Amino acid sequence: MRVKIRKFSPGASSGAPTRTECARGEYMLSLSENPSILTPEVESLTELHGTWWIAYTRPRFEKAFAWDLCSHGIGYFLPMYEKTIFSGGRYRRLMSPLFTSYVFFCGTEQDRYMAMRTNRLCHTLDVADQEQLIEELTGIESALLCKAVIDGYPGLPVGNRCRIVSGPMRSTEGVVVERKCARARMVIEVTILTQGALVEIDADLLEPLE
């Protein structure tokens, strides 16, 4: 997959981070303050029309960027998962981006220009194989919607390629990297990022593809 990186210098924008955002950090938002994983106007990312790009944000600006896209009516997908940390003498639940600094967004060239002017980004990635990206992101979306145990997976996996044959994640493909008793751990790849999402599923739901 060919990747073209568009770099730019941040300009002034009404979407600039507030002092509160800078002091707290985007990862310390309460659960209710987080943006939705997907543009609220649609139920599936397959309903979004236009060209997909991948934004590489400034550190900890994924959520602020998603809010900016939402305010401008630009479609986006920000995969996040819930985790618990110990901070300030107590346990806190928060939503953490699955792919650090990456947000997927969709629209027109004008939408891309608007996204670049939010003062949140380092650069954007052009996606040559749009269909492949949509297929991979749809698999991750399915895992998030069905509340599967999920985590980020650095690098591309090595293992047996399989397809899920039933259940809410039916037709999702990935690489099985571990089997233990009746459970399996499968990586749903995002090829362009050389990363993936690691999900735990019932091994009986898998069929080999190779």
Residue pairs with C-beta under 8 A, 6 or more apart in sequence:
1 127
1 128
1 129
1 132
1 191
1 192
2 128
3 125
3 126
3 127
3 128
3 192
4 125
4 126
4 128
5 123
5 124
5 125
5 126
6 116
6 123
6 124
6 125
6 126
7 122
7 123
8 116
8 121
8 123
10 58
10 119
10 120
10 121
11 117
11 119
12 119
13 117
13 118
13 119
15 64
15 67
15 68
15 71
15 118
15 119
15 120
16 119
17 61
17 64
17 119
17 120
21 64
25 60
26 60
26 61
26 62
26 63
26 64
27 60
27 94
27 96
28 87
28 92
28 94
29 63
29 94
29 95
30 94
31 82
31 93
31 94
31 95
34 63
34 80
34 95
35 63
35 66
35 67
35 70
35 78
36 66
36 70
37 77
37 78
37 79
37 80
37 141
37 144
38 44
38 45
38 76
38 77
38 78
38 141
39 48
39 69
39 70
39 74
39 75
39 76
39 77
40 70
41 75
42 48
42 75
44 138
44 141
45 75
45 77
45 104
45 106
45 134
45 137
45 138
45 141
46 134
46 138
48 75
48 106
49 75
49 106
50 75
50 106
50 107
50 108
50 111
51 106
51 107
51 108
51 109
51 112
51 127
51 130
52 104
52 105
52 106
52 127
52 130
52 133
52 134
53 104
53 105
53 106
53 112
53 115
53 124
53 125
53 126
53 127
54 102
54 103
54 104
54 105
54 124
54 125
54 127
54 192
54 193
55 65
55 102
55 103
55 104
55 105
55 115
55 120
55 121
55 124
55 125
56 101
56 102
56 121
56 122
56 123
56 124
56 125
57 65
57 101
57 102
57 103
57 120
57 121
57 122
58 101
58 120
58 121
58 122
59 101
61 101
61 120
61 121
62 78
62 97
62 100
62 101
62 102
62 103
63 78
63 95
63 97
64 120
65 103
65 115
65 118
65 120
65 121
66 76
66 78
66 103
68 115
68 118
68 120
69 75
69 76
69 103
69 105
69 115
69 118
70 76
72 111
72 114
72 115
74 105
74 106
74 107
74 111
74 114
74 115
75 105
75 106
75 107
76 103
76 104
76 105
76 106
77 103
77 104
77 105
77 106
77 137
77 141
78 97
78 103
78 104
79 97
79 98
79 99
79 137
79 140
79 141
79 144
79 197
80 95
80 96
80 97
80 98
80 144
81 95
81 96
81 98
81 144
81 150
81 151
82 93
82 94
82 95
82 96
83 93
83 94
83 96
84 91
84 92
84 93
84 94
85 91
85 92
85 94
86 92
97 103
98 140
98 150
98 151
98 152
98 197
99 152
99 190
99 193
99 195
100 152
101 122
102 193
104 133
104 137
105 111
105 112
105 115
112 124
115 121
115 124
116 124
125 192
127 133
127 192
129 192
132 191
133 190
133 191
133 192
136 188
136 189
136 190
136 191
137 190
138 172
139 169
139 172
139 173
139 174
139 188
139 197
140 188
140 190
140 197
142 168
142 169
142 172
143 150
143 169
143 172
143 188
143 197
143 199
144 150
145 168
146 167
146 168
146 169
148 169
148 199
148 200
148 201
149 199
149 200
150 197
150 198
150 199
150 200
151 197
151 198
152 195
152 196
152 197
152 198
153 187
153 195
153 196
153 197
153 198
154 195
155 194
155 195
156 189
156 191
156 194
156 195
156 196
157 174
157 175
157 177
157 187
157 189
157 196
158 175
158 177
159 175
159 176
159 177
159 178
159 187
160 175
160 176
160 208
160 210
161 173
161 174
161 175
161 176
161 208
161 209
161 210
162 173
162 174
162 175
162 176
162 184
162 186
162 206
162 207
162 208
162 209
163 171
163 172
163 173
163 206
163 207
163 209
164 170
164 171
164 172
164 173
164 174
164 186
164 201
164 205
164 206
165 205
165 206
165 207
166 205
167 202
167 205
169 199
169 201
169 205
172 188
173 188
173 209
174 186
174 187
174 188
174 189
174 196
174 199
175 186
175 187
175 189
175 196
176 184
176 185
176 186
176 187
176 206
177 185
177 186
177 187
177 198
178 184
178 185
179 185
179 203
182 202
182 203
182 204
183 200
183 201
183 202
183 203
184 200
184 201
184 202
184 203
184 206
185 198
185 199
185 200
185 201
186 198
186 199
186 201
186 206
187 196
187 197
187 198
187 199
188 196
188 197
188 199
189 195
189 196
190 196
190 197
